[in-house]
Amino acid sequence: MLQFGTYDALVDSLTPLRLDLIQAIAKERPSSMREAARLVDRDVSDVHADLKQLEVLGILELKEGGPGGAIQPVVPFDKIEMHIDYPLLDDVDVDSTPASAD
């Protein structure tokens, strides 16, 4: 499970561009970082930086041995679940009963 200390840390780590990249990799299973960049129509160096950060977070794996020695990004999950504790008041105990939208 991923945990972020703040909402801002979550948003900085899982940007809309990174979420699009994760989804494209999960759906299309590209054989290289370059192919992953083409899937999302982004610069290879920007995608490379995002892939490295997502690997550090444990959201995807970068496997060696792709075609021509390419590194293949792999998303070993079929979904990402997010749980956010977001205090509405500064002095609220974060373990108190949360509101539910059920």
C-alpha positions as CSV (number, residue, x, y, z in Angstrom):
1,M,0.0,0.0,0.0
2,L,1.2,3.5,-0.8
3,Q,1.0,6.2,1.8
4,F,1.6,9.8,1.3
5,G,2.1,12.2,4.2
6,T,0.0,14.9,2.7
7,Y,-2.5,15.4,-0.1
8,D,0.1,17.6,-1.9
9,A,2.6,14.7,-1.8
10,L,-0.1,12.5,-3.4
11,V,-0.9,15.0,-6.1
12,D,2.8,15.6,-6.8
13,S,3.5,11.9,-7.1
14,L,0.5,10.8,-9.1
15,T,-0.1,13.6,-11.6
16,P,-2.7,13.2,-14.3
17,L,0.2,12.7,-16.8
18,R,1.6,9.9,-14.7
19,L,-1.8,8.3,-14.2
20,D,-2.3,8.3,-18.0
21,L,1.1,6.7,-18.4
22,I,0.3,4.0,-15.9
23,Q,-3.0,3.2,-17.6
24,A,-1.4,3.1,-21.0
25,I,1.3,0.7,-19.9
26,A,-1.3,-1.5,-18.1
27,K,-3.5,-1.6,-21.2
28,E,-0.9,-1.8,-24.0
29,R,2.1,-3.5,-22.4
30,P,4.8,-1.6,-24.3
31,S,8.1,-3.4,-24.9
32,S,10.2,-0.3,-24.1
33,M,10.2,3.1,-22.5
34,R,10.3,4.7,-26.0
35,E,7.1,2.8,-26.9
36,A,5.5,3.9,-23.7
37,A,6.3,7.5,-24.6
38,R,4.7,7.0,-28.0
39,L,1.6,5.6,-26.4
40,V,1.0,8.8,-24.4
41,D,2.5,11.2,-27.1
42,R,5.2,12.5,-24.7
43,D,8.9,13.2,-24.9
44,V,11.0,10.1,-24.1
45,S,13.1,11.8,-21.5
46,D,10.1,13.1,-19.6
47,V,8.5,9.6,-19.6
48,H,11.8,8.1,-18.5
49,A,11.9,10.4,-15.5
50,D,8.3,9.6,-14.6
51,L,8.9,5.9,-15.0
52,K,11.9,6.0,-12.6
53,Q,9.8,7.9,-10.0
54,L,6.9,5.4,-10.4
55,E,9.3,2.6,-10.0
56,V,10.6,4.1,-6.7
57,L,7.0,4.4,-5.5
58,G,6.4,0.7,-6.3
59,I,3.7,1.3,-8.9
60,L,5.5,-0.3,-11.7
61,E,8.6,-2.3,-12.5
62,L,11.3,-1.7,-15.0
63,K,12.5,-5.0,-16.5
64,E,15.6,-5.5,-18.5
65,G,15.7,-7.7,-21.5
66,G,13.3,-6.1,-23.8
67,P,13.9,-6.0,-27.6
68,G,17.4,-4.8,-28.3
69,G,18.2,-4.6,-24.6
70,A,15.4,-2.1,-24.0
71,I,14.0,-1.7,-20.5
72,Q,10.3,-2.6,-20.4
73,P,7.9,-0.9,-18.0
74,V,5.4,-3.3,-16.4
75,V,2.4,-2.5,-14.3
76,P,1.8,-5.6,-12.2
77,F,-1.6,-4.4,-11.0
78,D,-5.1,-4.1,-12.6
79,K,-6.1,-1.1,-10.5
80,I,-4.9,1.4,-8.0
81,E,-6.9,2.0,-4.8
82,M,-6.5,5.3,-3.0
83,H,-7.4,6.1,0.5
84,I,-6.9,9.6,1.7
85,D,-7.1,10.9,5.3
86,Y,-7.7,14.6,4.7
87,P,-8.3,16.4,8.0
88,L,-10.9,19.2,7.6
89,L,-9.8,20.9,10.8
90,D,-6.3,21.5,12.1
91,D,-6.9,19.9,15.5
92,V,-8.9,16.8,14.5
93,D,-7.6,13.3,15.4
94,V,-6.9,11.6,12.1
95,D,-8.1,8.3,13.7
96,S,-11.6,9.7,14.3
97,T,-14.6,8.3,12.3
98,P,-14.5,9.5,8.7
99,A,-17.4,10.6,6.6
100,S,-18.6,8.2,4.0
101,A,-20.0,8.8,0.6
102,D,-21.7,5.4,0.4
